[in-house]
Amino acid sequence: MDKNTTLGVGQTAITDDGVFWIEDADGTDTGQAAVRRADLDGTNAVTVTPEAGDGSLHAYSVTASDDAVTVTTLPPATTWANDTLPKLFQVSPDGKGGAQRMSCNRGDQVFGAADEGNRVLWLDGTTGWTNLVKRDRPAGRC
């Protein structure tokens, strides 16, 4: 992390293989933030999802297993609409393949918690009630 360009650091997650964090280096964008990864000793830092351009997310929180990183996104909003509600995306720890939605359902998806493999649990408000949801793999691109 470059202290001269980083404006903010968000939530972290740790696995046997490394540490992940949310990093914001551009305060003038619409709230996108990168997800970064480094070895446990801080070396070999890489970008898992970029802050800008293709594959960028409005990263708000992160949880991880050894096999997958799950990011809760929270786009800026002035009205309530499905595309401004929080959604979960999952990406491989090296960022290859890009982020995929965990669920294509409408409604908010919050408080993701990584389990083993690609499995994630979260609270889902799609039905108008809050449900605990478990999914073993991403739904894909919605």
C-alpha positions in Angstrom: 0.0 0.0 0.0 1.4 3.4 -1.0 0.7 5.8 1.9 1.2 8.7 -0.6 -1.7 7.7 -2.8 -4.0 5.7 -0.6 -6.9 7.8 0.8 -8.6 5.1 2.8 -8.4 1.5 3.8 -11.5 -0.6 4.6 -12.3 -3.9 6.1 -9.8 -6.7 6.1 -10.0 -10.5 5.8 -7.3 -13.1 6.5 -6.7 -16.6 5.3 -3.9 -19.2 5.5 -2.5 -17.7 2.3 -2.8 -13.9 2.8 -4.6 -10.8 3.9 -7.2 -9.0 1.9 -8.3 -5.4 2.3 -10.3 -2.6 0.6 -8.3 0.3 -0.6 -9.5 3.7 -1.9 -7.0 5.8 -3.8 -9.4 8.1 -5.7 -11.7 10.3 -3.7 -13.2 11.8 -6.8 -14.8 8.7 -8.3 -18.3 7.5 -7.4 -17.2 5.4 -4.5 -15.4 2.5 -6.2 -12.6 0.9 -4.2 -10.0 -1.8 -5.0 -9.7 -5.1 -3.2 -6.1 -5.9 -2.6 -4.2 -9.0 -1.4 -0.7 -9.5 0.1 1.2 -12.4 1.7 0.9 -12.5 5.5 4.3 -10.7 5.8 3.0 -7.8 3.6 5.0 -8.8 0.5 3.7 -9.6 -3.0 0.7 -7.2 -2.9 -1.6 -7.6 -5.9 -4.9 -6.1 -7.0 -7.8 -8.6 -6.8 -10.4 -6.1 -8.2 -9.4 -2.7 -9.5 -10.7 0.6 -8.3 -11.4 1.9 -11.8 -12.3 0.5 -15.2 -13.5 -3.0 -16.1 -14.2 -5.1 -13.1 -14.2 -2.3 -10.6 -16.7 -2.6 -7.7 -18.2 -0.3 -5.0 -16.4 -2.5 -2.5 -17.8 -2.0 1.0 -16.9 -5.1 3.0 -14.9 -8.3 2.3 -14.8 -11.8 3.6 -12.5 -14.6 2.4 -11.7 -18.3 2.4 -8.6 -19.9 0.9 -10.5 -20.4 -2.3 -12.6 -17.3 -2.8 -13.0 -13.6 -1.8 -16.5 -12.3 -1.4 -17.1 -8.6 -1.7 -20.2 -6.7 -0.6 -20.8 -3.8 -2.9 -22.7 -0.6 -1.9 -23.3 1.7 -4.8 -24.1 5.4 -4.1 -27.8 6.0 -4.1 -30.3 8.9 -4.0 -33.3 6.6 -4.5 -34.1 3.0 -3.6 -33.7 0.8 -6.6 -32.5 -2.8 -7.1 -29.3 -1.6 -8.8 -28.4 0.6 -5.7 -28.9 -2.1 -3.1 -26.0 -4.0 -1.6 -25.0 -7.1 -3.6 -22.4 -9.9 -3.1 -19.7 -10.6 -5.7 -17.1 -13.4 -5.5 -13.7 -13.5 -7.1 -10.7 -15.9 -6.9 -7.9 -14.8 -4.5 -5.7 -13.9 -7.5 -8.5 -11.9 -9.2 -8.4 -14.0 -12.3 -11.7 -14.6 -14.0 -13.3 -11.4 -12.6 -16.0 -11.0 -10.0 -19.3 -12.9 -10.3 -22.6 -12.3 -8.5 -23.4 -14.7 -5.7 -27.1 -14.3 -6.3 -29.1 -12.8 -9.2 -32.1 -12.1 -6.9 -33.5 -8.7 -6.5 -33.2 -7.1 -3.0 -30.3 -6.5 -0.7 -27.6 -9.0 0.1 -25.6 -8.1 3.2 -23.2 -9.4 5.9 -21.5 -12.1 3.8 -19.6 -14.6 5.8 -17.1 -17.0 4.1 -17.1 -20.7 4.9 -14.9 -23.3 3.2 -14.3 -23.4 -0.5 -16.6 -20.9 -2.3 -19.5 -21.3 0.2 -20.8 -18.0 1.5 -23.7 -17.3 3.9 -25.5 -13.9 3.9 -28.6 -12.1 4.9 -30.9 -11.6 2.0 -33.9 -9.2 1.8 -35.3 -10.3 -1.6 -38.6 -11.7 -0.3 -39.3 -8.7 1.9 -38.3 -10.7 4.9 -34.7 -11.2 6.0 -33.5 -14.7 5.2 -30.2 -16.5 5.9 -29.0 -17.8 2.6 -26.1 -20.2 1.8 -24.7 -20.7 -1.6 -21.8 -23.0 -2.5 -20.8 -21.2 -5.7 -21.4 -17.9 -7.5 -24.6 -17.6 -9.6 -22.5 -16.0 -12.4 -23.1 -12.9 -14.3 -26.6 -11.6 -13.9 
